Amino acid sequence: MHAPRRSVFRPCIDLHDGQVKQIVGGTLSDASPETLKTNFVASQSPGDFARLYRDNNLKGGHVIKLGRGNDAAAREALAAWPGGLQIGGGMNDQNAQEWIDVGASKVIVTSYLFPGTKFSLERLKKISSVVGKDRLVVDEPSTYHPPESLHELSQYCSEFLIHAADVEGLCQGIDEELVKSKLAVIMKVSGDSDRTELGQWVRIPTTYAGGAKDIGDLDLVEQLSEGRVDLTYGRFTTTKMPGKVKAYELQSKSKNDLHKQLQELKTELLTLRVQKIAGGSASKLTKIATVRKSIARVLTVINQKARQNLREYYKDKNYLPLDLRPKKTRAIRRRLTKHEASLKTLKQRKKDANFPIRKYAVKA
C-alpha cells in the first residue's frame, strides 16, 4: 500500500528589471510604473538562488519574468540548474520551445491563453503541439475567468498553476476562500456535483501560489487538498539556507539581528523536516542536526547578552536577582560572611569585658 501523497513547497524566483524581487500583487503595471510596491529586492543574483535550490534538491521551482528586461536574468538561473526550474512570463507558441532549449524543465503559460480575459482552447492546443504536453504548465490567475472544465485542459498540459493575484506578495496567508471554493467550481467531479473541496477535482500535479507566509500554510493547503496540491513560497528567496553558525560571529550582532537569524534557522528546520517526511535526499536531511545546533548557539548568545545587560543594570544595586548571583554550592551560599561570623551579642560582649581571658606567666 502506497503512502498518501503530501503537499510540498516549491520555491519561486520573481524577476523584475533583471533583479530578484518580491512584488505586492496588483501593483505591477506598465501604464503606471510608479505604483509598484516591493517587499524586498535581493542582492543575490538569479543564478545564486538557482544554485541554492539545486543544492537542496528543490525541484519544480518557478522562474517568473515580470515585464521586459528579464531574459538575461532568466537564462542565468536556468543555466545554473538545467532541467530543474520552470519558466513563466510572456510565454507563447513562438518562444516556448526556445526556453525549453536553454534549460527550462517546463514553460508556464498564462496571458497567452486568455485573450481579452476569455480562455482560448485553440491557443492551448497550439502551444501544446509545439512543446508537448509534458513540458507545459497552465497558469490560471484568479483575476481571469476560468475555463469551464480543467479535465479537458489536462489533456494538453502536465501541470496546473493557480495563483491568487490579490494576496500575492503580501505574506499574510493564503486565500482560503479561493482554495476551498473558487478552485472547486472550476471543475466538479463527475457524478458528484456536491463535492466542492480542493483536491477532489485535481487529477494532475497542481500548485497554488500567492500570500504564503509560513510553513503553517503548507499544512493548511495539504489539509484542504488532501495532499494533492503544492504551495509556492516567494519570500523563501530571501532566506539563505542557514548552515553552521559560529558563536564568536554572533557576539557582534544586535538583539534584533539575532532574533531574525533565529527565526530563519527555525524556518529552515521546519523546511528540512518537511523534506524528511516527503522523502528528501539523505545528504540534506543530515543538515537537521547542524541547524538544531545553530539554533542552540543563537539562543545561547541571546541569553548571554541578556544576562550581561542585567549585570550592567544591577551593578550599583544592593541586591542581585537570584539567577545573577554566584551559584557555588548550597552550603557555601548559606555560610555566614566573615563580618557576620565576627559579630557578638550584647551578653557576650559584656562577658568578654568583665571576664577577659586571663594571661599567666610562669617564673622560671
Disulfide bonds with the S-S distance in Angstrom:
none
